[in-house]
Amino acid sequence: MNAITQPLYKDKIVAQKRALQDPNWVKWSLIVITISFITLFICIPLGLVIFQAFSKGLTAYWSALSQPDTLSAIKLTLIVALVTVPLNTIFGVSAAWAITRFDFKGKSFLTTLIDLPFSVSPVISGLIFVLLFGAQGWFGEWLMEHDVKIIFAVPGIVLATLFITFPFVARQLIPLMQEMGNQEEEAALSLGASGWKTFWAITVPNIKWALLYGVLLCNARAMGEFGAVSVVSGHIRGLTNTLPLHVEVSYNDYDVVGAFASASILAALAIVTLILKTALEWKQSNR
C-alpha cells in the first residue's frame, strides 16, 4: 500500500466503523427509556408493596402474617410447590432425554405440546380441570360416588399448578442437550458403564446448571400462580387459598396491611429468584 492510498484506506475503515456504530444520542435515549420502564413498572410497584406492608409498623406486619388464614395459605403454597416441582423436574428431564436422544414419530408434536401452557390462558387451563373433574364434568359423577374430591380441594390446585409449570424444566434442558450431543454418553457406555452410571456421572454434571435454572423458574411460578388456581380452588379460607389468592381475599376485605404483608412474601420470592437466576446464568456463562 503506497503513501497515496493509505490515507484513503484509513478513511474507509473509519467510515465503516461509524456506519456500524449508533450515535451517542441513540444509545443514551435507549438507556434512559429502559431505566424509566424498569423504574416505573418494577421498582416503584415493589417499593410500594414493601411500604404498604410496613405502613402500620413491624408489629402490625407480623400480626398480619401470623393470622391463621395467612399461615394456612403459606403452608398450602409450600405443599403445592413441594409436590409440583419434583414431579415437573422428573418430567422435564425425561422429556428432554426422549426428545434429544431418540427419533420417533410425533417428536415435533410432542415438543409443541410441551409449550402448550405458555400459549393457553391459565384461567382456561383451570376451567379444563373443572370440566373434567367438577360436579358436572366428565368424571364428576364417578368421583362423587366414590367420595373423591378434586375440584375445590388440594388435588385440583396441584393439578392446575402442574399443568401451568411443567414446561419450565423441559424447555431449559432441551436446547442444551441438543447442543451437547450424545458423544460423551456413548463413550461411557462403550467403556462398560451402565445406563444409570452414565446418567449420573456424565449427563447430570453437564446439565446441572440448566436443570437448577429450570427448577428455580418452576418453583417461582408454582408459588405465584393465580389464574388457574383461582378457578379450581373455590376460595375456601383456611383450606384452598394459596398465598396469591389470600392476597386478593385480604385486599377485598379492606385488610390492606394483611394483603400487602402477604404480597411482600411473594415480592421477596421474586427478588430471591432474580438473584439466584442471575447467579446461575453467571455460572453457566463461565462454564
N, C-alpha and C positions, 0 to 999 in steps of 0.2 A: 504494500500500500504506500503510495508516494505522498509527498507533503501536500499536494493539492487535494487529493481525495480523502485524506484522513479527517480534516475538519468536517467535510460533508457527511462522512460515516458517523462521526460523533453526534452531529446534529440529528441524524436519522435515529440513532439509538435514544437520544433524549426525547425526541418527538414520540417514539413508540412507548417509552415509559410514561410520558404524560397522558397518552391516549388510554393506557391501561389503568391509570390512577384517577379516582374521582376527585373533584375539587374538595378543598377543606370544608367549604360551607355545606356540601352534601354529607360528608362524614359527620360533622358536628350536629347537623339537623337530625339525622337518623339517630344519633346517640341521645339527643335531647328528647325526641319522640319516644324512644324505647324506655328511657328512665321515667318519663312522665307517665306512661301507661302502667309501668310496674308500680310506681308510687301510688297512682290513683286507684288501680284495681286490685292490688295485692297488699302493699304495705299499709295504706290507710285503713282498709277493712280489717286486717289483722290487728292493727293497733287499736281500733275501736272495740273489737271483741275483748281484748285484754282490759281496756279502760272500763268498759261497761261491767265486766266480770268483777272488778275490784272497786267499782264506784261507791259501794257502801262499806268498804273496809274488808280486811282479811277475815274477820270473824264471820261476816255475812257470807263471804265466799266459801269458807269451809263448811258453814252451816248448810248452804245450798247443796254442796257436794255430798254431804253426809245424810241427806234425806233418803229414806228407804227406796223411793221410786228411782232416784238417781243411782244409788248403789246397784239396784236391780238392773237398770239399763246398762251400766258399765259391765256388770257380770255377764249379761246376755251377749253384749257386744264381744267380749273376750271369748265366750264359749263359741260363738259363731265363727270367729276368726281362727280359733284353735282347731275347729273341725274342717273348715273350708280350705285353709292354707295348705295343710299337709296333703289333703286329697287332690288339690289342684297342682301341687308340686309333683305328686306321683303321676298324675295325668299328663302334665306338661313334659316331663322327662320321657314318658312312654310315647307320647305323640311325636315329639321331636325325633326320638330314636327311630320310630317307624317311618316317618316321612323322609328323613335324611339317609337312612341306611338300607331301605328296601324300595323296590319298584313294584307297584301293583296298580290295578285298575281302580280309578276313583281317587287317586292320590291328590290331584289338584282340587277335586271336590271336597275332600276331607280338609285340606288347607283352608278352603273358603269357609267351611263350616266353623272352623276354629275362630275365624274372625267375625262370626255372626253376632256375638254380643256387642261388638263395637258399633254395629250398624243398626241394631234394634234398640228402641227406647226401653229403658229399664221398667217403665210403667207397663209397657206391652208384655215384657217378659214375666212380670209379676202376674198380669192378667192371664197369661197362658197357664200358669200353675193353678190359678183359681178355676179356670175352665176344665182343668184335668182332675183336680182333687177337691174342689169345692162341693158343697151340698148338691148343687145342680150339675156338677161336672161329670165327665165320663166315668170316673171311678168313685164318684161321691157316694152312690148308694151302697156299693160294696164296703167302702170304708166305714160308713155309718153302721152297717150291720155288724161289722167286726170291731166297732168301738175304736177305730184308728183315726186320730185327728192329725191332719197335716196343715191345712189352711187355718189361719188364726191360732197357730201354735208354733213352737220352736222348729219342728221339722220343715215347715213351709218356709220359714225365714232362712234356714240353712240351704234349702234347695234353690231359692231365689238368689242367694248370695253366691252359691256355687256357679250358677249359670252366668252371672254377671262377671265373675272373676276368673273363669277358667282359661281365657286366652293368654293371660299375662305371662305366665312362666313359659308356655309353649312358644309364644312369639319372640321371647328373648333368646331361646335356645336354638330355634330352627335356623336362623341365618348364620349363627356362629358355627353350628355343627355342619352345615353345608359348606362353609368356608374351610373348616378343619379337614374335611375328608375323613376317610377311614383307614389310612395307611398305617397309623400307629397301632390301631386295634388289630389289624391284620397281621402286623409284625409280631405282636404279643401272642396272638393265637397260634401263629406258626412256630413260635418257640415253646409251645406247650402250655401256655396259661389258659385257665378256664375262662368261660364267659363272664362269670361274676368277678373274678380277679381282674380281668381286663377292664371291666366296667369301673371298678373301684380304684384301680391303680392308674389307669390311663384316661378314661373318659371323664370321670368326676373332677380330677385336678384341672383338666383343660376347660371345663365348663363352669367351674365353681363360682367365678365372679358374676357371670351372666345369670347363673341359677339364683344366687343370692339377690341380685338385682330384681329378677322376676318375682321372687318370693316377697321382697320388700314392697313392690308395687301391688302385688296381690293382697297383701295384708292391709295396706293403706286403703285400698278400695273396699275390702271386706268390712273394715271398721267404719268407713264413711258412707257406705251405700244407703240411699234414702228411697229412691223411687220404687224399685221392685219390692223392697222390704215393706214399704208403706202399704202396698196393695195386699200383701199376704198376711200382714201381722194382725190386723184388726184393732190396733192401737189399744190394747188392754194394758192398763197401767200396772206396773209391777210384774207383768208376765211376758208380754210380747213387744214391749217398747225397747228398741235398741237406743243407743246414745243419740244418733241423729234424730230419731223420732221423738225422743224425750225433749230435745231442744225445741222442736216445733210445739209440742204439747205445753211445755212450760211458758213459752212465749205467748201462745194463745190464751193462757190463763193469767196473763199480765205479770208473771213472775220473771221480771226482766233479769234480775241477778241470777236466778236459777238457770234461766235459758243461756245466758252468756257464760256462766261458770261451766256448764256442760259443754258449750261450744268451745271454750278455751282448751278443754282437753283435746278436742278434735284439731284445734289450731296447733297445739303443741305437737300432736302426732304428725301433722303436715310438715312442721318445721324439722322435726327429727327425721322424718322420711327424706326431706330435701337434703339434709346434711349427710345422711347415710348414702343417699343416691349419688351425691357429688363425690363422696369418698370412694364408692365402688367404681364410678366412672374413671376416677383418677387411677385407681388400682389397675383397671382394665387397660387404660391407655398406656400405663407404664409397662404392663406385661407385653 
